[in-house]
Amino acid sequence: MNKFDPDSSALMMAIIDAERKHPKQEELPTVRFPAWKQPQIKFNGQAGVAVGWTRSYGLVQFVDSGGEQRLEWVAAGLIKRVWKLE
């Protein structure tokens, strides 16, 4: 995380909290993408970025309909990578 980004510690704590809620604890630990290499994705029509993954789930950061940033585990089969040019 970046020492110049005041939200980076809050994001790190949110990731750690999300790991405690993983649907399959036996698949942990989560493999995390570096902050500068997080791929843009879509799942169920919702856009976001992939923060990390396990064998069958992806940890996705997105903005919900209320404008709040959320982290949620999504089944790997529902996640599709989106290229910036699309």
trRosetta pair geometry for C-beta under 8 A, 3 or more apart (Angstrom, degrees):
i j d omega theta_ij theta_ji phi_ij phi_ji
1 5 6.9 -117 176 64 87 115
1 8 3.6 140 -176 168 116 123
1 9 6.8 133 133 -67 160 49
1 11 7.1 163 -116 69 125 109
1 12 5.5 -70 -49 -53 148 123
1 35 6.8 105 -106 -48 49 141
2 5 4.1 68 78 8 110 109
2 8 5.2 -180 48 -62 68 155
2 35 7.1 -106 -26 72 99 167
3 8 7.7 -87 -76 52 21 146
5 8 4.2 90 90 -33 107 108
6 9 7.5 -48 -179 22 44 98
6 10 7.9 33 136 -3 64 110
7 10 5.1 -59 -161 43 59 116
7 11 5.9 62 142 -26 83 101
8 11 5.6 -52 -146 36 33 112
8 12 6.3 37 153 -21 65 104
8 35 7.9 -30 -127 -95 110 153
9 12 5.5 -49 -146 35 35 114
9 13 6.4 35 154 -18 65 103
10 13 5.8 -54 -150 37 31 110
10 14 6.4 34 150 -21 64 106
11 14 5.5 -54 -149 36 34 114
11 15 6.4 36 152 -21 66 102
11 61 7.8 4 -146 -112 109 147
12 15 5.7 -51 -150 33 32 112
12 16 6.5 32 152 -17 64 105
13 16 5.7 -52 -147 38 34 112
13 17 6.3 36 152 -19 65 106
14 17 5.6 -53 -146 38 31 113
14 18 6.3 34 153 -22 65 105
14 71 5.2 139 149 0 109 137
15 18 5.6 -53 -147 35 31 112
15 19 6.6 36 152 -25 63 102
15 30 7.8 -142 176 82 100 152
15 32 7.2 40 -173 -108 146 130
15 51 6.2 -141 -108 150 113 141
15 52 7.0 95 -154 -4 116 132
15 59 7.0 77 -138 155 85 150
15 71 6.5 -152 -89 -138 53 166
16 19 5.7 -49 -152 28 32 115
16 20 7.2 36 149 -21 60 99
17 20 5.8 -51 -162 26 37 113
17 21 7.1 19 148 -7 65 108
17 71 7.9 120 76 66 94 134
18 21 5.7 -68 -155 44 40 105
18 22 7.4 73 145 -60 66 73
18 59 5.8 109 127 -142 140 120
18 71 4.5 -84 -68 119 147 126
18 72 7.5 -130 -136 -87 124 19
18 73 6.9 158 178 -44 104 87
19 22 5.8 -8 -161 -33 44 111
19 28 6.5 94 -172 -122 100 126
19 29 7.6 3 -155 -149 134 67
19 30 5.4 -115 -108 -8 110 129
19 59 7.8 -27 -74 -90 70 146
21 73 7.1 -156 107 -10 91 122
22 25 5.8 130 80 -86 105 52
22 27 6.9 -132 155 63 136 101
22 28 5.9 149 48 -63 161 106
22 30 7.3 -163 -80 -63 139 108
22 54 6.8 73 -155 -14 136 150
22 57 6.8 165 -153 67 91 151
22 73 6.0 127 -126 -82 58 151
23 57 6.4 141 35 -63 109 152
23 73 5.9 -165 -10 110 99 151
24 27 4.5 55 104 -1 108 114
24 54 7.1 -165 72 112 105 150
24 56 6.7 44 24 55 148 119
24 57 7.1 165 27 -8 103 125
25 28 5.8 -31 -166 0 52 117
27 54 4.0 86 139 170 122 136
27 55 5.2 -125 -142 23 121 99
27 56 6.6 -114 -100 26 160 89
27 57 7.3 123 92 24 155 102
28 54 6.6 -58 -82 -103 43 134
30 52 4.3 53 163 146 115 141
30 53 6.9 140 -160 62 81 19
30 54 5.8 -72 -108 -59 65 89
30 59 6.2 23 -152 -18 141 137
31 52 5.9 165 83 -162 43 89
31 53 5.6 -25 62 63 95 73
31 54 7.2 142 13 -88 83 43
32 51 6.5 -30 -141 152 87 71
32 52 4.1 -44 -100 -93 60 110
32 59 8.0 -35 -107 55 76 134
33 37 5.3 -135 180 92 100 86
33 38 4.6 130 102 -94 137 64
33 39 7.0 -139 -118 0 163 74
33 50 6.1 90 -11 106 142 88
33 51 6.4 -143 36 -170 100 25
33 52 6.3 -150 1 -82 73 49
33 53 8.0 58 -36 -5 93 93
34 37 4.6 56 61 25 93 106
34 38 7.6 -133 84 -42 44 72
35 38 6.4 -25 -154 -20 31 112
38 49 4.4 54 138 168 119 120
38 50 5.9 -171 -167 70 81 59
38 51 6.2 -4 -129 -97 127 44
38 61 7.8 -5 177 33 149 119
39 49 6.8 160 84 -153 36 73
39 50 5.1 9 58 32 87 112
39 81 5.3 -39 160 -131 136 105
39 82 8.0 143 161 44 89 59
40 47 7.1 -8 -175 -169 97 96
40 48 7.7 169 -154 96 59 29
40 49 5.7 -47 -101 -98 49 75
40 81 7.2 92 80 -164 58 65
40 82 4.7 -69 114 69 100 96
40 83 7.7 142 63 -99 112 11
40 84 6.8 107 23 -72 145 68
41 47 7.5 156 87 -154 45 52
41 48 5.9 -24 66 72 87 74
41 49 6.6 121 17 -127 87 23
41 50 5.1 70 -16 -39 137 95
41 58 7.3 -79 130 134 178 155
41 60 6.5 -100 72 -122 131 113
41 79 5.2 -14 -174 -166 138 95
41 80 6.4 143 -161 75 79 41
41 81 5.6 -53 -102 -104 77 44
41 82 6.0 154 -120 6 18 90
42 45 6.8 -5 -179 -126 109 11
42 46 6.6 154 -156 74 66 40
42 47 5.4 -32 -98 -96 81 59
42 48 7.6 132 -100 24 35 69
42 79 7.7 146 75 -153 39 51
42 80 5.2 -22 62 65 88 96
42 82 5.3 76 -18 -45 99 123
43 46 5.7 -25 69 58 69 93
43 48 7.2 -32 20 31 99 114
43 58 7.9 -174 -61 67 143 125
43 60 6.3 -90 12 -84 138 171
43 74 4.8 -2 -170 -173 171 157
43 78 4.7 65 -150 132 102 99
43 79 5.0 -33 -79 -94 111 59
43 80 7.1 157 -79 17 56 72
44 78 6.2 -1 -37 -178 84 123
46 62 5.6 52 154 -176 113 161
47 62 6.6 151 94 -131 45 110
47 82 7.0 -38 -129 18 95 159
48 60 4.7 80 102 175 144 102
48 61 5.6 175 -176 84 110 44
48 62 3.1 -71 -88 -77 122 96
48 63 7.6 176 -98 8 87 57
49 60 7.2 155 78 -155 34 65
49 61 5.3 -14 60 58 86 97
49 62 7.6 166 18 -72 56 64
50 53 6.6 4 180 -53 121 102
50 58 5.2 -57 -132 -177 108 122
50 59 7.1 99 -165 71 64 57
50 60 5.9 -42 -102 -100 54 69
50 61 8.0 162 -108 17 7 78
50 79 6.9 72 -85 -167 119 143
51 59 4.6 -66 66 106 100 102
51 60 6.8 169 7 -107 89 15
51 61 5.1 81 -45 -22 118 106
51 71 6.6 -30 16 -131 153 110
52 58 7.4 167 92 -161 43 58
52 59 4.2 15 57 38 85 124
53 57 6.9 -180 -152 96 63 50
53 58 4.7 -25 -103 -110 91 68
53 59 6.7 -141 -71 12 39 77
53 76 7.2 70 -152 -98 114 106
54 57 5.2 20 49 52 100 85
55 76 7.8 -83 134 -31 40 148
56 75 6.7 -28 157 -146 84 71
56 76 5.4 -120 -167 0 39 118
57 73 4.7 2 178 -171 135 103
57 74 6.6 142 -159 68 78 34
57 75 6.1 -55 -104 -105 71 34
57 76 6.1 -115 -85 -41 17 81
58 73 7.3 149 74 -153 36 55
58 74 5.3 -26 63 63 89 90
58 76 5.7 111 -25 -99 94 65
58 79 4.8 26 24 -46 149 161
59 71 6.2 5 -180 -174 94 102
59 72 7.6 165 -152 81 55 26
59 73 6.0 -32 -96 -95 63 64
60 71 7.1 160 80 -151 42 53
60 72 5.7 -27 62 64 92 76
60 73 7.7 135 15 -115 83 15
60 74 5.0 14 -2 2 131 123
60 79 7.0 -166 -72 -105 127 119
61 69 6.6 -1 -173 -173 96 96
61 70 7.2 169 -148 86 52 43
61 71 5.3 -23 -95 -95 72 75
62 69 7.6 166 91 -149 25 55
62 70 6.0 -23 66 61 71 89
62 72 7.3 -42 30 24 105 108
63 67 6.3 -13 -177 -146 109 33
63 68 6.9 155 -153 75 64 30
63 69 6.0 -39 -96 -92 68 53
63 70 7.4 132 -116 14 20 83
64 67 7.3 -48 72 19 67 19
64 68 5.2 -7 40 58 107 85
64 70 5.2 52 -35 -8 108 131
74 78 5.4 -108 168 75 104 119
74 79 5.7 116 105 -61 123 102
75 78 5.0 81 71 3 87 107
75 79 7.7 -165 93 -15 47 89
76 79 5.9 -60 -154 27 40 112
82 86 5.7 -120 -167 58 81 132
83 86 5.0 100 63 -13 80 104
